[in-house]
Amino acid sequence: MIEHTDYRLALIIPHSRQLLGIPGSGAVELPVVSIPQRERPAEQLTIQIEERWNIKTIVLDILEGSGSKAPCAVIEVRTSSWDFECEGFCTVQPDKIGDALLADSQRRSLRTILQGTNVDGFAFSRIGWIEDAQLWIQSSVTDHRVIFSGDIRQLNGGGAFCLLRLGTQTGAAYWIKGVGEPNVHEFAVTGYLAKHCPDYLPGVVAMRSDWNAWTMEEFGSSLHHSDSLDDFKRAVYRLAGLQMQLTGKSDELLAAQCADHRTRVLNSHIDDIIEYLDGAMHRQTSAKALPLSSSRLHEIRTTLHDACFALEDLRIPDSIMHGDISPGSILGNGNTCVFTDWCEACVGCPFITFEQLCVHAARKAGESESWIGSLKRIYRSCWIDFLTEHQIDRALQIVPLVSVLSYLCGRGEWLHASQRNEPAFLSHSRSLARHMDRIARNIELTGALCERS
């Protein structure tokens, strides 16, 4: 059964800054919509509102509740001709909304947004910010005139975050992405890549540091929608090309706020990660799968250390790692492809990102061995002028295990995440530990780590 979250809607008419509510028994109420928990709230909110009232909207903020209070989505109505009174709405002040519906903090934030004083300085909580964004894009594009069509698709939104598509009457659409804590580093990473490797990203039109945001020309469609081996082959060629261009640039990439996943650094985190996974196993209550024993985790720890030492011995030059590669972060147009979503970008062994891409490709393919064999031949051919066959083949043997370690390390927050003791987080940790166990057993059986170059 899919779990849902209820959101109260604070609909705002922008030109008059009027808040809308529904007259109830004794107090004005806010309408409620229910969103599946695994869906993007901003996207689903705007879709459901359009289906229900036939209006276009954008999400300005999502104000979390406290106790039994539901989150409150602050929504700017973009349809100027909407006759809200015919839909049973009335205008209301935040203080007149029933006390049982909003937490005090939600009421204060809602009042601040209506007054235009902004919520904690967040750019995307402002009423009318979308007009500023459109002017920003129009002034940044100098080779043709940009006329927006009014078609807006919002995937993420609220406070310091935004991911939104603006359609145009002619030519490409534009995407705006804005980030806040804890993802503000993505602004720096994207800026570096846009400057030094622009051909590997969607066309970045402009960036603005006061919003921690950038705008991009729309490019093709994501490989999430593709079942074509040719698309994934192009992605592998392009990935290798980007990585080879950035070999020897570790200091620059670290300065651009990429996380440090160089092999020696990953090796230094192994003991702490295994200790956490051991604790997660001891807290398992489900009987669907047996927990890994402490002794087995100790063996995996040794295999992880050996894998890191073996990979370091190969002296493969460090380069950019995507950190969260998936078909959804690769955009193709049938001729070439580009990469997006650099929030988890790292510096380390480039083969790790290729391995993680192969994992996703295998899920796409009906005959995964054939697909993965083709992709490995391409990746090998790209590196053969830079590395020996021995280095390439050994790296491809070792990186499956190290890639899981890299994922566990993330940006260093795994062991200190606020949700580290939550049941879902612990369950995910145990799943990753079992995945490592399967890879480690294969490595141990084949003796792949016995050879040291």
C-alpha positions in Angstrom: 0.0 0.0 0.0 1.4 3.4 -1.0 1.6 5.9 1.8 0.4 9.4 1.3 1.0 12.8 2.9 -1.7 15.4 3.2 -0.9 19.0 2.4 -2.9 22.1 3.2 -3.0 24.5 0.4 -2.4 28.2 1.0 -3.5 29.6 -2.5 -2.3 33.2 -3.2 -3.6 35.6 -5.8 -0.3 37.4 -6.7 -1.3 40.8 -7.9 -3.5 41.5 -4.8 -1.5 39.2 -2.4 -4.8 37.7 -1.2 -4.9 34.4 0.6 -7.7 32.1 -0.3 -9.7 29.8 2.1 -12.9 27.9 2.2 -15.7 29.1 4.6 -16.2 26.4 7.2 -18.2 25.9 10.4 -16.9 28.6 12.7 -13.6 29.3 10.9 -12.1 29.5 7.4 -10.3 26.3 6.3 -7.6 25.5 3.8 -8.2 22.8 1.1 -6.2 19.6 1.4 -4.6 17.4 -1.3 -2.9 14.1 -0.7 0.4 13.2 -2.4 2.2 9.8 -2.6 5.2 9.9 -0.3 7.7 8.8 -3.0 6.5 11.4 -5.5 7.9 15.0 -5.9 5.6 17.1 -3.8 5.9 20.3 -5.9 5.2 18.5 -9.2 2.3 16.5 -7.8 0.8 19.5 -6.1 0.7 21.6 -9.3 -0.7 18.6 -11.2 -3.5 17.9 -8.7 -4.4 21.6 -8.4 -4.8 21.9 -12.2 -6.9 18.8 -12.4 -9.1 20.0 -9.6 -9.6 23.7 -10.4 -8.2 24.0 -14.0 -5.6 26.6 -13.0 -1.8 27.0 -13.4 0.2 27.4 -10.2 3.7 27.2 -8.8 4.8 26.2 -5.3 6.5 29.0 -3.4 7.3 27.0 -0.3 6.3 24.0 1.7 6.0 24.9 5.4 6.5 21.8 7.6 4.1 21.3 10.4 4.7 20.3 14.0 2.9 17.7 16.0 -0.3 16.7 14.3 -0.2 19.7 11.9 0.1 18.8 8.2 2.6 20.5 6.0 1.3 23.7 4.3 2.1 24.3 0.7 2.2 28.0 -0.3 0.9 28.2 -3.8 1.0 31.2 -6.2 -1.9 31.1 -8.7 -0.7 31.8 -12.2 -4.1 31.9 -14.0 -5.2 35.5 -13.9 -8.7 34.8 -15.1 -9.6 32.4 -12.3 -13.0 33.2 -10.7 -12.1 31.7 -7.3 -15.4 32.8 -5.7 -17.3 30.5 -8.1 -15.2 27.6 -6.7 -16.3 28.4 -3.2 -13.2 30.3 -2.1 -13.0 33.5 -0.1 -10.2 35.8 0.8 -8.8 35.5 4.3 -6.0 36.7 6.6 -3.6 34.1 8.0 -4.8 34.9 11.6 -8.4 34.0 10.6 -7.6 30.4 9.6 -8.6 27.9 12.2 -6.1 27.4 15.0 -6.3 23.6 14.6 -5.1 23.8 11.0 -1.8 25.7 11.1 1.2 25.7 13.5 2.3 29.0 14.8 5.5 28.8 12.7 3.5 28.1 9.5 1.2 31.1 10.2 4.2 33.4 10.7 5.9 32.2 7.5 2.7 32.6 5.5 2.2 36.1 6.8 5.8 37.0 5.9 5.4 35.7 2.3 2.2 37.7 1.9 3.9 40.8 3.1 6.7 40.3 0.7 9.5 40.4 3.2 10.6 36.9 2.1 11.1 33.8 4.3 14.7 33.6 5.6 15.9 35.3 2.4 14.9 32.4 0.2 14.6 33.6 -3.4 11.9 31.1 -4.5 9.5 31.9 -1.7 8.8 35.4 -3.1 5.5 36.1 -4.8 6.3 37.1 -8.4 9.8 35.7 -8.5 9.0 33.9 -11.7 8.7 37.2 -13.5 12.2 38.2 -12.3 13.5 34.9 -13.6 12.0 35.3 -17.0 13.6 38.8 -17.3 16.9 37.3 -16.2 16.8 34.7 -18.9 15.7 37.2 -21.6 18.5 39.6 -20.7 21.0 36.7 -20.7 20.1 35.3 -24.1 21.7 37.7 -26.6 21.5 35.8 -29.9 17.7 35.7 -30.2 14.6 37.0 -28.6 13.0 34.8 -25.9 9.2 34.9 -25.7 7.7 32.7 -23.0 4.6 30.7 -23.7 3.2 30.6 -20.2 3.8 26.9 -20.0 5.4 26.1 -16.7 6.3 22.7 -15.3 7.6 22.6 -11.8 9.4 19.5 -10.5 10.9 20.9 -7.3 10.2 24.1 -5.4 10.1 25.8 -2.0 12.4 28.2 -0.2 15.9 27.9 -1.5 15.2 25.1 -4.0 13.8 25.1 -7.5 13.7 23.0 -10.6 11.3 24.4 -13.1 10.8 24.4 -16.9 9.7 27.5 -18.8 8.2 26.9 -22.3 8.8 29.3 -25.1 6.7 30.2 -28.2 9.6 29.3 -30.5 12.9 27.6 -29.8 14.1 25.6 -26.9 12.5 25.7 -23.4 14.6 26.8 -20.4 15.1 25.1 -17.1 15.9 26.9 -13.8 17.6 25.0 -11.0 18.3 26.6 -7.6 19.8 24.9 -4.6 20.2 25.6 -0.9 21.7 23.9 2.1 22.8 21.2 2.2 23.2 21.1 -1.6 24.5 24.6 -2.2 27.9 23.1 -3.4 26.1 22.0 -6.6 26.1 25.6 -7.7 29.9 25.7 -7.5 30.4 22.3 -9.2 28.0 23.2 -12.0 29.7 26.6 -12.5 33.1 24.9 -12.8 31.9 22.3 -15.3 30.0 24.9 -17.4 33.2 26.9 -17.7 35.7 24.1 -18.4 33.6 21.4 -20.0 30.5 23.1 -21.5 30.0 20.5 -24.2 29.2 17.9 -21.5 26.4 19.8 -19.9 23.1 21.2 -21.2 23.8 24.7 -22.4 24.1 26.9 -19.2 22.8 30.3 -20.2 23.5 32.2 -16.9 24.2 31.7 -13.3 23.4 34.0 -10.3 25.0 33.6 -6.9 22.3 35.5 -5.0 19.9 32.7 -5.9 22.4 29.9 -6.1 20.7 29.2 -9.3 21.4 28.6 -13.0 19.4 28.4 -16.1 19.9 25.9 -18.9 18.6 25.3 -22.4 16.5 22.2 -22.7 18.4 19.3 -24.2 16.9 16.1 -25.6 15.3 13.7 -23.1 16.7 11.6 -20.3 17.9 8.0 -20.9 15.3 7.1 -18.3 12.9 6.9 -21.2 15.3 5.0 -23.5 15.8 1.2 -24.0 18.4 1.7 -26.7 21.8 0.2 -26.3 23.1 2.9 -28.8 22.1 5.6 -26.4 24.0 4.0 -23.5 27.0 3.5 -25.8 27.0 7.2 -26.6 26.8 7.9 -22.8 29.9 5.8 -22.1 31.9 7.5 -24.9 30.9 10.9 -23.5 31.5 9.9 -19.9 35.1 8.7 -20.7 35.7 11.9 -22.7 34.7 14.1 -19.8 36.7 12.1 -17.3 39.9 12.1 -19.5 39.5 15.9 -20.0 39.6 16.4 -16.2 42.4 14.0 -15.3 45.0 15.9 -13.3 42.5 18.5 -12.2 41.9 17.1 -8.7 42.9 20.3 -6.9 40.6 22.4 -9.1 37.7 19.9 -8.7 38.1 19.9 -4.9 38.2 23.7 -4.9 34.9 23.6 -6.8 33.4 21.7 -3.9 33.5 18.1 -5.3 33.7 15.6 -2.5 37.0 13.8 -2.0 36.6 10.1 -3.0 40.2 9.4 -3.8 41.0 5.8 -2.9 43.1 6.6 0.1 40.2 8.7 1.6 37.7 6.0 0.9 40.0 3.5 2.6 40.1 5.7 5.7 36.3 5.5 6.1 36.0 1.7 5.9 36.3 0.9 9.7 33.6 3.4 10.7 31.2 2.3 8.0 31.6 -1.4 8.9 31.0 -0.5 12.6 27.8 1.3 11.6 26.6 -1.6 9.4 27.3 -4.0 12.3 25.0 -2.0 14.5 22.4 -1.8 11.8 22.5 -5.6 11.5 22.0 -6.0 15.3 18.9 -3.8 15.1 17.2 -5.9 12.4 13.8 -7.2 13.3 12.7 -8.6 10.0 13.2 -12.3 9.2 13.0 -12.0 5.4 16.8 -12.1 5.2 19.4 -13.2 7.7 21.6 -10.4 9.2 25.2 -10.5 8.3 27.3 -11.6 11.3 29.9 -9.4 12.9 32.6 -11.9 11.8 31.4 -11.7 8.2 31.4 -7.9 8.3 35.0 -8.1 9.6 35.9 -10.2 6.6 34.2 -7.7 4.3 36.2 -4.9 6.0 39.4 -6.8 5.2 38.4 -7.3 1.6 37.4 -3.6 1.2 40.8 -2.5 2.5 42.5 -5.0 0.1 40.5 -3.7 -2.8 41.4 -0.1 -2.0 45.1 -0.9 -1.7 44.9 -2.9 -5.0 43.1 0.0 -6.8 45.6 2.5 -5.5 48.5 0.4 -6.7 47.1 0.7 -10.3 47.8 4.5 -10.2 44.9 5.3 -12.4 44.7 9.1 -12.5 41.8 10.6 -10.5 39.1 12.6 -12.2 35.5 13.6 -12.0 33.0 11.1 -10.6 29.3 11.8 -10.9 28.4 10.2 -7.6 24.7 9.7 -8.5 24.8 8.6 -12.2 21.6 7.2 -13.5 19.7 7.2 -16.8 17.7 10.1 -15.5 20.9 12.3 -15.2 21.9 11.6 -18.8 20.2 13.6 -21.6 20.4 12.4 -25.2 19.2 13.8 -28.5 20.0 10.8 -30.7 23.4 12.1 -31.7 25.1 12.9 -28.4 24.4 13.3 -24.8 25.1 15.5 -21.8 25.1 15.0 -18.0 23.1 16.8 -15.3 22.5 16.8 -11.6 26.0 17.2 -10.2 25.0 17.4 -6.5 27.0 14.3 -5.6 30.1 15.0 -7.7 33.3 13.6 -6.4 37.0 13.3 -7.2 38.4 9.8 -7.4 38.8 6.8 -9.6 36.8 7.5 -12.8 36.0 3.8 -13.3 33.7 3.9 -10.3 31.2 6.1 -12.1 31.4 3.7 -15.1 30.6 0.8 -12.9 27.6 2.6 -11.4 26.3 3.4 -14.8 26.6 -0.3 -15.8 24.5 -1.3 -12.8 21.7 0.9 -14.1 22.2 -0.2 -17.7 21.9 -3.9 -16.6 18.5 -3.1 -15.1 17.4 -1.7 -18.5 18.6 -4.5 -20.6 16.8 -7.8 -21.3 20.2 -9.4 -22.1 22.3 -7.5 -19.6 25.5 -9.5 -20.1 25.5 -8.5 -23.8 24.9 -4.9 -23.0 27.5 -4.7 -20.3 30.1 -6.5 -22.5 29.5 -3.9 -25.2 29.8 -1.0 -22.8 33.0 -2.3 -21.2 34.6 -2.7 -24.7 33.8 0.9 -25.4 35.0 2.2 -22.1 38.2 0.1 -22.4 38.8 1.5 -26.0 38.5 5.1 -24.7 41.2 4.6 -22.0 43.6 2.3 -23.9 45.8 5.2 -25.1 46.2 6.4 -21.5 46.3 3.2 -19.5 47.7 -0.3 -20.0 45.3 -3.3 -20.6 46.5 -4.6 -17.2 45.4 -1.4 -15.5 42.0 -1.3 -17.2 41.2 -5.0 -16.7 42.3 -4.9 -13.0 40.3 -1.8 -12.3 37.2 -3.3 -13.8 37.6 -6.3 -11.5 38.0 -4.2 -8.4 35.7 -1.2 -8.8 32.3 -3.1 -8.2 33.1 -3.4 -4.5 34.7 0.0 -4.2 31.8 1.7 -5.9 29.4 0.5 -3.1 31.9 1.9 -0.6 31.9 5.2 -2.5 28.1 5.3 -2.4 28.1 4.7 1.3 30.6 7.5 1.9 28.5 10.0 -0.1 29.6 13.5 0.9 30.7 12.3 4.3 27.2 12.6 5.8 26.3 8.9 6.0 27.6 8.2 9.5 26.3 11.6 10.8 22.9 11.8 9.0 20.1 12.8 11.3 18.1 9.8 10.0 20.8 7.3 10.5 18.8 5.5 13.2 15.5 5.6 11.4 14.0 2.2 10.4 14.0 2.9 6.6 17.6 4.3 6.7 18.8 1.2 8.7 17.0 -1.1 6.3 18.6 0.6 3.3 22.0 0.3 5.0 21.5 -3.4 5.5 20.6 -3.9 1.9 23.8 -2.2 0.8 25.8 -4.3 3.2 24.3 -7.5 1.7 25.1 -6.2 -1.8 28.7 -5.7 -0.7 28.7 -9.2 0.7 27.7 -10.7 -2.6 30.4 -8.8 -4.5 33.0 -9.5 -1.9 32.3 -13.3 -2.0 32.8 -13.3 -5.8 36.1 -11.4 -5.4 37.2 -13.8 -2.6 36.3 -16.9 -4.7 38.0 -15.7 -7.8 41.1 -14.5 -6.0 40.9 -11.2 -7.9 42.8 -9.3 -5.1 45.6 -11.8 -4.8 47.6 -10.1 -7.5 49.2 -6.8 -6.6 50.6 -4.8 -9.5 
